[in-house]
Amino acid sequence: MSDKKPDTLALKSFFAFLTIFLIIADQFLKRAVTFNMDLYQQINVIPGFFSIFYCVNTGSAFSFLADKAWGIYVLSGVSLLIGTVIFLLMFVAVHNRLKAMSVSLCLIAGGAYGNLIDRFSLKYVIDFLRFDFGSYTFPIFNFADICAVVGTILFVLVILFGKDEFDRFWSAVKGIFKRNA
């Protein structure tokens, strides 16, 4: 057995493919819903609590900017910019062998790009996961949203409880800007 660590090219490839896998999984689930359900159709999984409910969102989280005709273009541009920056930051984390940071950024990028594909191709995002708590319905979401939220929570946890990993990440990011200044 070798003590050699995996080279960073292999790790970068793994995380790039993982991001692509998350995007494909998101798109597959959305297409499964659209091909098998009518818009606003609901399939109860756990009656009164969880259902698959096919709907569309022209805005972002909580339908932000959904009522603005130009909103989808702003959201697409922001998603493209942020998704690309996060994807590149993921490679910084991978290069520095920061596992939790790499996973968090991979999840966020996968989520951003999954919804971006919908915004570019459809001019809306397909949502389908619905949770009801009595008379309250939580905002309906999709797999890309789950990836982005879980990735963000992990990112915050690294900042709060993985100070060494976050400090190493931040030093690497600052080093990139110092070299290019």
URRABEL-V727649 format. One record per helix or strand of 2 or more residues. SS is the DSSP state (H for helix, E for strand). FROM is the first residue (numbers start at 0). TO is the last residue. If there is no record, write none. Layout:
{{SS & FROM & TO} {SS & FROM & TO}}
This chain:
{{H & 7 & 35} {E & 41 & 45} {E & 49 & 56} {H & 60 & 62} {H & 70 & 94} {H & 98 & 121} {E & 124 & 132} {E & 135 & 136} {H & 142 & 160} {H & 162 & 178}}
